Amino acid sequence: MKTHDTAPILPGGLLGVLGGGQLGAMFAAAARRMGYRVAVITDTADCPAAQHADRLHVGSYDDSAFLTAAASELAVVTFEFENVPAAAGEALAAAVPVRPHPRVLFITQNRAREKAFLTERGIPCGRYAVVESAAELESAVAQIGLPAVLKTAAFGYDGKGQRLLREPDDVVSAWESLGGAACVLEEWIDFSCELSVVAARGLDGAVNAFPAARNDHANHILDVSSVPAGLPIEVLGEAEHLAATVLSELDVVGVACVEFFLTTDSRLLVNEIAPRTHNSGHLTIEACPTSQFEQQVRAICGLPLGETTPLAPAAMANLLGDCWSAGTPNWAAALAVPGVNLHLYGKAEPRPGRKMGHLTATAMTVDQAIAAVRQAREALRPEEAAN
């Protein structure tokens, strides 16, 4: 096994990515621009990353023989989403370096293990309790209090697998609605804003973080991210420090995102860790000398990490399938907004809540950038729907 190899992987090498979604597609595009070849390992043939792949391996993430065969000739493998069996990463790691290592995936894809990791290392996060039965949930509510949020321990994202408990009467129905799966009950955080730090850690242990992004959500899905975040320099510095600590303690080689709550009394609490590139980092494509996707290539290939200081204030707005609800979006109107860039992911079927693409804008001020992406997204509505 070549997990500990430190020799750089140079352009021309064949890089593997586990997962075929838009993050894999943008990783592949960045890698191919840098002269690498890319093999996509996925369970879905018609996926965004397939459009940018030199090789496409389609099979089950539970099939170790398929994964071992897919790893043939690869120089390294990374992953673009965490909701795959950790055993899939281990099967690949038996044949080729996997960066980040599958143990990072194992910890971060389960909220109970992730919270335990943070707590054991003294990294601030909200109070929580692991619950595996209705009786344990009742005890946890008595300990943590209400309101609180009940989340499935595994396979939750964009608000899925979560229930807000406001009153004692909510407890039983919330437990039943989540199917009796193992859960984590988290205290309700009174926060002033949400922010995230995308950072990379190289083979040599060096960490380079992008500036913290301020994140606004709608219906539990990221809506708009912006940089600079408009927060005190002490808060921003602490966010970058905590993100670097998380990546170092996890021994990440690659890119990860640490999401935070900033409480109303100015404390930073880690909410989640994503062991991959992140939606809030999309604005780095236009705003920074090195995008989060190029940084991912550099990190897993053992190359020097790139410069992350933004060239200008920037904002990103998600485009969900809802934008298609009234017909084909008015792309020309959106792109008429100065400074706006369009990224579509190549997904065939727009569905409500499904991430179909994003808009970015750079401007003289962050408020101007935010206004531009919001204006452009609003302009997408067909004229007959807007009137």
Secondary structure as GFF3:
##gff-version 3
##sequence-region A 1 387
A	DSSP	beta_strand	14	18	.	.	.	ID=ss1
A	DSSP	alpha_helix	22	33	.	.	.	ID=ss2
A	DSSP	beta_strand	37	42	.	.	.	ID=ss3
A	DSSP	three_ten_helix	48	52	.	.	.	ID=ss4
A	DSSP	beta_strand	55	58	.	.	.	ID=ss5
A	DSSP	alpha_helix	64	70	.	.	.	ID=ss6
A	DSSP	beta_strand	76	79	.	.	.	ID=ss7
A	DSSP	alpha_helix	86	93	.	.	.	ID=ss8
A	DSSP	alpha_helix	102	108	.	.	.	ID=ss9
A	DSSP	alpha_helix	111	120	.	.	.	ID=ss10
A	DSSP	beta_strand	128	131	.	.	.	ID=ss11
A	DSSP	alpha_helix	134	144	.	.	.	ID=ss12
A	DSSP	beta_strand	148	152	.	.	.	ID=ss13
A	DSSP	beta_strand	162	165	.	.	.	ID=ss14
A	DSSP	alpha_helix	170	177	.	.	.	ID=ss15
A	DSSP	beta_strand	183	187	.	.	.	ID=ss16
A	DSSP	beta_strand	191	201	.	.	.	ID=ss17
A	DSSP	beta_strand	207	209	.	.	.	ID=ss18
A	DSSP	beta_strand	213	218	.	.	.	ID=ss19
A	DSSP	beta_strand	221	227	.	.	.	ID=ss20
A	DSSP	alpha_helix	233	250	.	.	.	ID=ss21
A	DSSP	beta_strand	254	263	.	.	.	ID=ss22
A	DSSP	beta_strand	268	274	.	.	.	ID=ss23
A	DSSP	three_ten_helix	279	281	.	.	.	ID=ss24
A	DSSP	alpha_helix	284	287	.	.	.	ID=ss25
A	DSSP	alpha_helix	292	300	.	.	.	ID=ss26
A	DSSP	beta_strand	314	320	.	.	.	ID=ss27
A	DSSP	three_ten_helix	321	324	.	.	.	ID=ss28
A	DSSP	alpha_helix	331	335	.	.	.	ID=ss29
A	DSSP	beta_strand	340	344	.	.	.	ID=ss30
A	DSSP	beta_strand	355	362	.	.	.	ID=ss31
A	DSSP	alpha_helix	366	379	.	.	.	ID=ss32
A	DSSP	alpha_helix	383	386	.	.	.	ID=ss33
###
